[in-house]
């Protein structure tokens, strides 16, 4: 059943603004990305706290270029997706069942506009040649070097939106795209490594890798793992954004990092990720900005634990630093040491933030439940087994 919720009207339609950034192959790009007031204001309209906006900027500094590989194979027509859409009321959106492709279209549309807002160089590559549109292209980009003026970025966004409206068809030839990315990253590996930077590679897919004939067998799976293995040693962070509930597919990608010396993060859809985190840390409202940041490559050790176990008191405070920023958490004690002062400060910080859509409760709620924080941490009951 669809659930009406209230959000700012711009929460899923991001306006394009010209902030400051530079090209991924320039040494100037590797300087810290500093957000201006206009950028922070627009990110705030998306639901980002000031702390999350700063964390996003730091992540884009660490990974000055992103590459999305978009699975537009025929299986993306399967109707088991879920997306949030605006309604006639400018302050409401709905959770709506849809195809996997519609869910992914919504996700890519958001990241096209986020790249434009941040002037963060981002490439998008379709697995298969797009169909159902005129003048199809298999690749497009936003805010790349030489195209970071306002007019060029606006044209990039328009072209990306046009191409993503194509229809999914074909197979899942992931391996050949991985080899192409390897060659691309190798070409700038020296400058990335010398400055301690990485490329974020986002694989958005719903199926197992196949050959060009659509066969997904032991040979094609082995070839894909070989392709990924060729990325070892390169400055790259891999996010697998799964668009399926198929356990066989989920298990395959989840087991990859056990056999490869690569940094890999496997993400389910927004609602599935929220469910996993809610089971371990029910005090958290896993709001959409957190998920969007992780799709873009943001990673932190605390986020690795959120869906695995209850955070320790020290880790809870570390998460709050990300959420509210260093300035907001200045002087806030560890909850294990002085929980009363900690929870009082949390209430003060939460009161300054607008509520966010809670994917488990399907309504607007604060970022954190003070009651559940008290139940879990107030008597030191959260222990690591």
TIRO-100410 format. One line per field, with one value per residue (C-alpha): y, x negated, z negated; residue number from 1; chain. Coordinates in Angstrom, 2 decimals. Layout:
N
Y Y / ...
X X / ...
Z Z / ...
num NUM / ...
chaine A / ...
This chain:
385
Y 0.00 / 3.46 / 5.71 / 9.50 / 11.35 / 14.97 / 16.26 / 19.55 / 19.99 / 19.92 / 16.70 / 14.61 / 17.24 / 18.91 / 22.30 / 22.80 / 25.39 / 26.22 / 25.47 / 25.27 / 22.18 / 21.21 / 18.49 / 14.97 / 14.90 / 18.17 / 18.39 / 21.24 / 18.81 / 17.01 / 20.00 / 19.92 / 20.57 / 23.38 / 23.94 / 27.47 / 28.73 / 28.08 / 24.46 / 23.89 / 25.46 / 23.19 / 20.10 / 21.12 / 21.13 / 17.53 / 16.62 / 16.76 / 18.04 / 20.39 / 17.50 / 15.20 / 17.94 / 18.31 / 14.52 / 14.43 / 17.14 / 15.23 / 12.06 / 13.88 / 15.21 / 11.69 / 10.33 / 13.16 / 11.11 / 8.61 / 6.06 / 4.55 / 1.34 / 1.16 / -2.22 / -1.66 / -5.35 / -6.80 / -8.25 / -4.70 / -4.75 / -7.00 / -5.33 / -5.70 / -2.23 / 0.59 / 4.34 / 7.60 / 9.95 / 13.47 / 13.97 / 16.84 / 18.30 / 19.95 / 18.86 / 15.16 / 12.13 / 8.51 / 5.18 / 3.34 / -0.16 / -0.10 / -1.97 / -2.30 / 0.02 / 2.75 / 2.56 / 2.77 / 5.60 / 7.59 / 6.86 / 7.82 / 10.94 / 12.06 / 11.45 / 13.26 / 16.35 / 15.86 / 15.72 / 18.97 / 20.67 / 19.75 / 20.07 / 16.61 / 14.88 / 11.79 / 9.33 / 7.11 / 4.01 / 1.77 / -1.96 / -2.11 / 0.41 / 2.32 / 1.60 / 3.38 / 6.88 / 8.89 / 9.40 / 6.86 / 6.94 / 4.30 / 6.85 / 10.34 / 12.47 / 15.47 / 18.22 / 16.69 / 18.80 / 21.57 / 21.33 / 22.87 / 26.16 / 26.64 / 26.29 / 23.05 / 21.47 / 22.33 / 20.66 / 17.60 / 17.23 / 17.57 / 14.93 / 12.55 / 12.87 / 12.18 / 9.04 / 7.58 / 7.61 / 4.78 / 1.26 / -1.66 / -4.51 / -6.95 / -8.93 / -8.27 / -8.04 / -6.59 / -8.00 / -5.97 / -2.78 / -3.62 / -4.03 / -0.67 / 0.99 / -0.65 / 0.91 / 4.28 / 4.24 / 2.99 / 6.09 / 8.36 / 5.92 / 7.63 / 11.06 / 9.54 / 7.43 / 10.24 / 12.39 / 9.57 / 9.71 / 7.02 / 6.54 / 5.44 / 2.72 / 2.10 / -1.07 / -0.73 / -4.14 / -6.73 / -9.86 / -12.15 / -11.28 / -12.86 / -13.15 / -11.25 / -13.99 / -13.61 / -16.83 / -16.60 / -19.79 / -20.79 / -19.45 / -16.01 / -15.71 / -16.68 / -14.14 / -11.42 / -12.27 / -12.23 / -8.79 / -7.53 / -9.07 / -6.94 / -3.90 / -5.03 / -2.53 / 0.35 / 3.34 / 2.35 / 1.91 / -0.33 / -0.05 / -2.73 / -1.22 / -4.21 / -3.77 / -7.21 / -9.42 / -12.58 / -14.37 / -16.07 / -12.70 / -11.10 / -13.98 / -13.86 / -10.18 / -10.34 / -13.11 / -11.23 / -9.45 / -12.79 / -13.88 / -10.55 / -8.00 / -5.11 / -2.59 / -3.51 / -2.28 / -4.12 / -2.01 / -3.17 / -0.80 / 1.98 / 0.07 / -3.17 / -1.34 / 0.50 / -2.79 / -4.27 / -1.23 / -1.02 / -4.59 / -3.79 / -0.10 / 0.70 / 4.20 / 5.34 / 6.83 / 5.64 / 8.64 / 8.88 / 11.27 / 8.54 / 6.06 / 8.53 / 9.26 / 5.56 / 5.05 / 7.77 / 6.09 / 7.54 / 5.03 / 5.13 / 2.38 / 3.15 / 2.53 / -0.94 / -1.82 / -0.27 / -3.32 / -5.85 / -5.08 / -2.51 / 0.40 / 0.90 / 4.17 / 5.48 / 4.50 / 6.14 / 9.42 / 8.96 / 8.56 / 11.72 / 13.63 / 12.64 / 13.56 / 16.87 / 17.88 / 18.56 / 21.94 / 20.54 / 17.78 / 19.99 / 19.25 / 16.41 / 13.55 / 9.85 / 8.38 / 5.70 / 8.37 / 10.96 / 9.76 / 12.47 / 15.28 / 13.35 / 12.83 / 16.43 / 17.64 / 15.20 / 16.65 / 20.16 / 19.19 / 17.23 / 20.12 / 22.20 / 19.62 / 18.99 / 15.51 / 13.03 / 10.23 / 7.08 / 4.09 / 1.62 / 3.70 / 5.20 / 8.67 / 11.72 / 11.25 / 12.74 / 11.42 / 9.49 / 8.19 / 9.60 / 7.00 / 4.11 / 5.69 / 5.83 / 2.24 / 0.97 / 3.20 / 4.78 / 1.86 / 0.70 / -2.34 / -2.31 / -4.74 / -6.34 / -10.11
X 0.00 / -1.28 / -2.06 / -1.74 / -4.61 / -5.64 / -8.92 / -10.22 / -9.10 / -12.70 / -13.62 / -13.65 / -14.03 / -17.37 / -18.04 / -21.36 / -23.75 / -27.34 / -29.58 / -33.36 / -35.35 / -37.98 / -38.84 / -39.70 / -42.99 / -44.22 / -46.28 / -44.03 / -41.11 / -42.79 / -42.40 / -39.64 / -36.16 / -34.63 / -30.89 / -29.56 / -26.36 / -24.31 / -25.40 / -24.74 / -21.31 / -20.38 / -21.73 / -19.72 / -16.62 / -17.46 / -17.47 / -21.23 / -22.32 / -25.28 / -27.42 / -26.33 / -26.94 / -30.51 / -30.98 / -29.74 / -32.23 / -35.04 / -34.03 / -34.11 / -37.55 / -38.75 / -37.19 / -37.41 / -35.74 / -32.87 / -31.96 / -28.46 / -27.92 / -24.17 / -22.56 / -19.94 / -19.46 / -16.02 / -15.62 / -15.37 / -11.75 / -10.90 / -8.31 / -9.82 / -11.32 / -10.30 / -10.68 / -9.62 / -7.71 / -6.25 / -2.48 / -0.22 / -0.79 / -4.24 / -4.94 / -4.18 / -5.70 / -4.62 / -6.35 / -5.35 / -5.98 / -7.65 / -10.00 / -13.67 / -14.41 / -12.10 / -13.81 / -17.24 / -16.14 / -15.12 / -18.45 / -20.55 / -18.47 / -19.27 / -23.00 / -23.08 / -21.80 / -23.94 / -27.05 / -25.89 / -25.28 / -28.73 / -30.51 / -31.81 / -33.12 / -30.96 / -30.68 / -27.68 / -28.00 / -25.13 / -25.79 / -23.91 / -23.23 / -20.08 / -16.89 / -13.59 / -15.07 / -16.50 / -20.26 / -21.18 / -24.61 / -26.14 / -27.99 / -27.41 / -29.05 / -28.44 / -30.89 / -33.95 / -37.08 / -36.41 / -32.65 / -32.26 / -30.73 / -27.06 / -25.87 / -27.80 / -26.63 / -23.04 / -23.47 / -25.08 / -22.14 / -19.62 / -21.42 / -21.72 / -18.02 / -17.19 / -19.32 / -18.13 / -14.58 / -15.57 / -14.16 / -16.12 / -17.00 / -19.82 / -22.14 / -24.59 / -28.14 / -29.77 / -33.26 / -34.05 / -33.02 / -35.25 / -38.25 / -37.45 / -37.31 / -40.60 / -42.35 / -40.81 / -41.84 / -45.34 / -45.81 / -45.51 / -46.63 / -49.97 / -48.47 / -45.65 / -47.99 / -50.49 / -47.73 / -45.99 / -42.81 / -40.57 / -37.99 / -34.50 / -33.08 / -29.36 / -27.92 / -24.15 / -22.83 / -20.12 / -21.72 / -24.70 / -27.33 / -26.81 / -28.69 / -27.64 / -25.16 / -23.36 / -24.73 / -25.48 / -27.40 / -30.54 / -32.71 / -31.11 / -31.12 / -34.79 / -35.57 / -33.86 / -35.90 / -39.03 / -38.05 / -37.55 / -40.86 / -42.55 / -41.52 / -43.57 / -46.26 / -44.47 / -43.14 / -39.48 / -36.49 / -33.71 / -30.03 / -27.66 / -24.17 / -21.85 / -18.42 / -17.04 / -15.90 / -17.24 / -19.21 / -21.53 / -22.53 / -22.90 / -25.05 / -27.29 / -28.15 / -28.34 / -30.96 / -33.19 / -35.32 / -36.15 / -38.03 / -39.43 / -41.79 / -39.48 / -37.44 / -33.83 / -30.58 / -27.37 / -24.20 / -20.62 / -17.76 / -16.82 / -14.10 / -16.11 / -19.16 / -16.93 / -15.47 / -18.92 / -20.06 / -16.82 / -17.27 / -20.69 / -20.28 / -16.56 / -17.27 / -18.40 / -16.20 / -18.02 / -16.90 / -17.44 / -20.46 / -22.46 / -21.61 / -22.39 / -25.80 / -26.62 / -25.50 / -27.95 / -30.85 / -30.86 / -32.22 / -33.18 / -34.01 / -30.91 / -28.65 / -30.16 / -28.76 / -25.30 / -23.75 / -25.92 / -25.59 / -24.62 / -27.07 / -29.18 / -28.79 / -31.99 / -30.82 / -27.46 / -29.20 / -31.36 / -28.22 / -26.75 / -29.89 / -29.21 / -25.54 / -25.85 / -29.43 / -32.45 / -31.16 / -27.79 / -29.41 / -32.04 / -32.14 / -29.58 / -30.73 / -30.76 / -27.32 / -29.00 / -30.58 / -27.81 / -24.62 / -22.43 / -24.50 / -24.83 / -21.07 / -20.32 / -22.68 / -21.15 / -17.71 / -19.02 / -20.64 / -17.61 / -15.28 / -17.19 / -16.77 / -13.61 / -12.12 / -13.05 / -11.11 / -11.53 / -11.54 / -10.48 / -7.70 / -6.68 / -6.26 / -8.28 / -10.39 / -13.53 / -16.94 / -17.14 / -14.72 / -15.72 / -13.58 / -15.31 / -18.71 / -17.83 / -16.60 / -19.75 / -22.51 / -21.03 / -22.04 / -24.97 / -23.04 / -24.44 / -27.33 / -29.30 / -29.05
Z 0.00 / 0.84 / -2.10 / -1.98 / -3.60 / -3.80 / -2.44 / -1.10 / 2.54 / 3.75 / 1.98 / 5.12 / 7.82 / 7.31 / 8.92 / 10.65 / 9.26 / 10.22 / 7.20 / 7.33 / 8.29 / 10.85 / 13.32 / 12.13 / 14.03 / 12.55 / 9.38 / 8.33 / 8.14 / 5.28 / 3.02 / 0.43 / 1.83 / -0.19 / 0.02 / 0.37 / -1.22 / 1.91 / 2.09 / -1.59 / -1.27 / 1.63 / -0.14 / -3.20 / -1.00 / -0.16 / -3.86 / -4.44 / -7.83 / -7.90 / -9.12 / -6.31 / -3.73 / -5.01 / -4.99 / -1.39 / -0.39 / -2.10 / -0.26 / 3.09 / 2.19 / 1.42 / 4.64 / 7.19 / 9.95 / 10.01 / 12.65 / 12.75 / 14.72 / 15.32 / 15.91 / 18.60 / 19.39 / 20.10 / 16.59 / 15.25 / 16.41 / 13.44 / 11.19 / 7.72 / 7.33 / 5.01 / 5.41 / 3.80 / 6.09 / 5.72 / 5.51 / 6.54 / 3.09 / 3.20 / -0.39 / 0.09 / 1.79 / 2.01 / 1.76 / 4.93 / 6.29 / 9.71 / 12.00 / 11.13 / 14.04 / 12.75 / 9.35 / 10.97 / 13.27 / 10.21 / 8.55 / 11.57 / 12.17 / 8.63 / 9.02 / 12.35 / 10.59 / 7.50 / 9.71 / 11.33 / 8.01 / 6.68 / 10.05 / 9.24 / 12.40 / 12.95 / 15.82 / 16.58 / 18.76 / 19.88 / 20.08 / 23.38 / 26.10 / 25.02 / 26.94 / 27.41 / 27.82 / 30.70 / 31.02 / 28.32 / 26.66 / 24.41 / 22.26 / 20.90 / 18.24 / 16.01 / 14.98 / 16.62 / 17.24 / 19.71 / 19.16 / 15.72 / 16.73 / 15.96 / 19.55 / 20.18 / 16.95 / 17.77 / 21.18 / 19.53 / 17.18 / 20.00 / 22.08 / 19.13 / 18.33 / 21.97 / 22.16 / 18.86 / 20.23 / 22.59 / 22.27 / 20.79 / 23.12 / 23.70 / 21.41 / 18.56 / 20.03 / 16.93 / 17.50 / 20.63 / 18.84 / 15.87 / 18.18 / 19.78 / 16.35 / 15.40 / 18.40 / 17.59 / 13.92 / 14.81 / 16.98 / 13.93 / 11.24 / 10.54 / 9.83 / 7.75 / 5.63 / 5.12 / 3.63 / 1.73 / 3.85 / 5.34 / 8.06 / 7.02 / 9.26 / 8.81 / 10.38 / 10.43 / 11.45 / 10.84 / 12.24 / 12.47 / 15.07 / 18.47 / 21.71 / 24.82 / 25.63 / 22.33 / 20.83 / 17.10 / 16.32 / 14.43 / 17.23 / 17.35 / 13.54 / 13.44 / 16.16 / 14.12 / 11.04 / 13.19 / 14.49 / 10.93 / 9.87 / 12.53 / 10.47 / 7.46 / 6.58 / 8.28 / 6.30 / 6.59 / 4.27 / 5.59 / 4.69 / 5.94 / 5.91 / 6.20 / 7.79 / 6.91 / 4.05 / 5.75 / 3.01 / 5.49 / 6.93 / 3.49 / 2.21 / 5.29 / 4.89 / 1.09 / 1.34 / 3.80 / 1.21 / -0.41 / 2.70 / 3.87 / 2.40 / 3.22 / 1.28 / 2.10 / 0.56 / 1.48 / 1.14 / 1.41 / 2.14 / -0.27 / -2.12 / -2.41 / -3.77 / -6.25 / -7.48 / -8.11 / -10.06 / -12.02 / -13.25 / -14.73 / -15.64 / -15.95 / -17.29 / -13.81 / -11.11 / -8.00 / -5.99 / -2.24 / -2.36 / -4.13 / -1.38 / 1.42 / -0.11 / -0.29 / 3.32 / 4.31 / 2.51 / -1.00 / -3.49 / -7.13 / -9.59 / -11.69 / -8.68 / -8.34 / -11.77 / -11.52 / -9.86 / -11.70 / -15.39 / -17.97 / -17.99 / -21.07 / -22.94 / -21.39 / -17.90 / -18.52 / -19.28 / -16.17 / -14.06 / -15.62 / -14.63 / -11.02 / -11.33 / -13.18 / -12.36 / -14.55 / -15.66 / -16.68 / -18.75 / -20.36 / -24.07 / -23.90 / -26.18 / -25.38 / -26.19 / -28.30 / -30.48 / -30.86 / -29.16 / -30.68 / -29.13 / -25.89 / -25.45 / -26.42 / -23.71 / -21.19 / -21.88 / -21.33 / -18.01 / -16.78 / -17.58 / -15.02 / -12.24 / -10.21 / -10.40 / -7.69 / -6.03 / -8.13 / -5.72 / -8.42 / -9.95 / -6.58 / -8.02 / -8.98 / -12.11 / -13.71 / -12.74 / -16.00 / -18.61 / -21.99 / -23.75 / -22.04 / -22.66 / -26.36 / -26.36 / -24.66 / -26.02 / -29.13 / -31.34 / -29.25 / -28.03 / -24.48 / -24.46 / -21.63 / -21.65
num 1 / 2 / 3 / 4 / 5 / 6 / 7 / 8 / 9 / 10 / 11 / 12 / 13 / 14 / 15 / 16 / 17 / 18 / 19 / 20 / 21 / 22 / 23 / 24 / 25 / 26 / 27 / 28 / 29 / 30 / 31 / 32 / 33 / 34 / 35 / 36 / 37 / 38 / 39 / 40 / 41 / 42 / 43 / 44 / 45 / 46 / 47 / 48 / 49 / 50 / 51 / 52 / 53 / 54 / 55 / 56 / 57 / 58 / 59 / 60 / 61 / 62 / 63 / 64 / 65 / 66 / 67 / 68 / 69 / 70 / 71 / 72 / 73 / 74 / 75 / 76 / 77 / 78 / 79 / 80 / 81 / 82 / 83 / 84 / 85 / 86 / 87 / 88 / 89 / 90 / 91 / 92 / 93 / 94 / 95 / 96 / 97 / 98 / 99 / 100 / 101 / 102 / 103 / 104 / 105 / 106 / 107 / 108 / 109 / 110 / 111 / 112 / 113 / 114 / 115 / 116 / 117 / 118 / 119 / 120 / 121 / 122 / 123 / 124 / 125 / 126 / 127 / 128 / 129 / 130 / 131 / 132 / 133 / 134 / 135 / 136 / 137 / 138 / 139 / 140 / 141 / 142 / 143 / 144 / 145 / 146 / 147 / 148 / 149 / 150 / 151 / 152 / 153 / 154 / 155 / 156 / 157 / 158 / 159 / 160 / 161 / 162 / 163 / 164 / 165 / 166 / 167 / 168 / 169 / 170 / 171 / 172 / 173 / 174 / 175 / 176 / 177 / 178 / 179 / 180 / 181 / 182 / 183 / 184 / 185 / 186 / 187 / 188 / 189 / 190 / 191 / 192 / 193 / 194 / 195 / 196 / 197 / 198 / 199 / 200 / 201 / 202 / 203 / 204 / 205 / 206 / 207 / 208 / 209 / 210 / 211 / 212 / 213 / 214 / 215 / 216 / 217 / 218 / 219 / 220 / 221 / 222 / 223 / 224 / 225 / 226 / 227 / 228 / 229 / 230 / 231 / 232 / 233 / 234 / 235 / 236 / 237 / 238 / 239 / 240 / 241 / 242 / 243 / 244 / 245 / 246 / 247 / 248 / 249 / 250 / 251 / 252 / 253 / 254 / 255 / 256 / 257 / 258 / 259 / 260 / 261 / 262 / 263 / 264 / 265 / 266 / 267 / 268 / 269 / 270 / 271 / 272 / 273 / 274 / 275 / 276 / 277 / 278 / 279 / 280 / 281 / 282 / 283 / 284 / 285 / 286 / 287 / 288 / 289 / 290 / 291 / 292 / 293 / 294 / 295 / 296 / 297 / 298 / 299 / 300 / 301 / 302 / 303 / 304 / 305 / 306 / 307 / 308 / 309 / 310 / 311 / 312 / 313 / 314 / 315 / 316 / 317 / 318 / 319 / 320 / 321 / 322 / 323 / 324 / 325 / 326 / 327 / 328 / 329 / 330 / 331 / 332 / 333 / 334 / 335 / 336 / 337 / 338 / 339 / 340 / 341 / 342 / 343 / 344 / 345 / 346 / 347 / 348 / 349 / 350 / 351 / 352 / 353 / 354 / 355 / 356 / 357 / 358 / 359 / 360 / 361 / 362 / 363 / 364 / 365 / 366 / 367 / 368 / 369 / 370 / 371 / 372 / 373 / 374 / 375 / 376 / 377 / 378 / 379 / 380 / 381 / 382 / 383 / 384 / 385
chaine A / A / A / A / A / A / A / A / A / A / A / A / A / A / A / A / A / A / A / A / A / A / A / A / A / A / A / A / A / A / A / A / A / A / A / A / A / A / A / A / A / A / A / A / A / A / A / A / A / A / A / A / A / A / A / A / A / A / A / A / A / A / A / A / A / A / A / A / A / A / A / A / A / A / A / A / A / A / A / A / A / A / A / A / A / A / A / A / A / A / A / A / A / A / A / A / A / A / A / A / A / A / A / A / A / A / A / A / A / A / A / A / A / A / A / A / A / A / A / A / A / A / A / A / A / A / A / A / A / A / A / A / A / A / A / A / A / A / A / A / A / A / A / A / A / A / A / A / A / A / A / A / A / A / A / A / A / A / A / A / A / A / A / A / A / A / A / A / A / A / A / A / A / A / A / A / A / A / A / A / A / A / A / A / A / A / A / A / A / A / A / A / A / A / A / A / A / A / A / A / A / A / A / A / A / A / A / A / A / A / A / A / A / A / A / A / A / A / A / A / A / A / A / A / A / A / A / A / A / A / A / A / A / A / A / A / A / A / A / A / A / A / A / A / A / A / A / A / A / A / A / A / A / A / A / A / A / A / A / A / A / A / A / A / A / A / A / A / A / A / A / A / A / A / A / A / A / A / A / A / A / A / A / A / A / A / A / A / A / A / A / A / A / A / A / A / A / A / A / A / A / A / A / A / A / A / A / A / A / A / A / A / A / A / A / A / A / A / A / A / A / A / A / A / A / A / A / A / A / A / A / A / A / A / A / A / A / A / A / A / A / A / A / A / A / A / A / A / A / A / A / A / A / A / A / A / A / A / A / A / A / A / A / A / A / A / A / A / A / A / A / A / A / A / A / A / A / A / A / A / A / A / A / A / A
